[in-house]
């Protein structure tokens, strides 16, 4: 989960920028990292975010992305959006863990069959 911002986007809404930073700090304390990138000229963006920036300029900031998909633009993600995407990330991690466990069991099973 990445949030792109600029000095201009921060100063447009100091209250929401402060709320968002507090949320990011709480998540960090809980072991969840939200990448916050300060944009200077848009070169820091990629994918859909870069396309939006080339069309709209700094007006699209702040912008939140996950896996190069724009979640929100022109505002900080709400706390609910952060919670929702953390749930998605946890599900993806659990799925990868399960897939890794399944591969390990398959390899061990093959080794047993060869020995038996």
N, C-alpha and C positions, 0 to 999 in steps of 0.2 A: 504494500500500500504506500503510495507516494503522493505527496502534496507539493505542488509547485506554487511558489508565491514570488512576489517582487516587493521591493520597498513601497512602491505605489499601491499595490493591492493591500498590503498591511495597513497603510495609513488611511485607506478608504473606509475601513471599518475596524477601528482599534478594539472595540468591545468584543466583536466576534473573534478577531485574531487572538485576543487574550484568552477567551473561552477555549478556543481550539488548542492553544499552547498548553493550557492547564490540562486538557484532556490527553494530549500527547504525553505530557509528563507523568500523568497517572498510569497511562498504558505502559510507558517505559518502566516505571516502578514494578509493574506486574509482569514484565518480561516480554511485552509486545512492542516491537519497534515500528514506528511510522516514520518513513523517510520524508524529511522536509527539505526541499531544495529551493534555494534563493536563485531566481532566474535573473540574468543580466540582459540577455539579448535573445532568448528563446532557443539558443543552441543546446541547452541542457535537456530539451524535450525530444521525445521520439514518438513514432506511431501516430495514433489519432490525436494526441495532445499537440504534437508538432504541427499537424494540419490545422487544428483550431487556432493555434497561435499565429500561424501564417495568415489566416483569414481575419482574425479579430485583434491581433496584437495583444497588448497587456490587459485589455478589457476582459479576456477569458480567465485571468488569474484572480484569485487563487483557483487552482484546478487540482482535483484529486483523481488519481488513476490506480487501477489494479490490473496487472498483467497487460499493460498498454491499452486498457479500455478506460475511457473517461467516465468517472462516476458522477462528478459534478464540476461545474465550471462557473466562474464569476462569484463564487462563494466558498467558504470553508465547509467541509462535510459536517453534518450534524452529528451529535453524539450517537444517535440511533443508527446513522449510516456507518459510523465506525464500528459499532457493536455488530451490525449485520455483516460487514465484511470480515471482521474477526471470526465470526462463525463460519463464513465461507472458507477462510484460510485454515481454520481448525479441521474442517471436514476434508479439505484437500490433503492436509498433513496426515490425518487418520487413514485416508484411502491409500496414500503412498506407503504408509507403515504396514497396512494390511497386505498390500501387493508385495512388499518386500518380504514379509513373513511367509506369504504363500510361496514365493520363489525359493526361499530358504528351505521350507518343508519339502518342496519338490526335489531339490538337489539332494537333501539328506535321504529322501526315499529312494532315489536312484542309486545312491551309494550303498544303501542296505541291500537293494535288489542284486547288485553286482557281487556283494560279498556272500549273499545267501544262495 
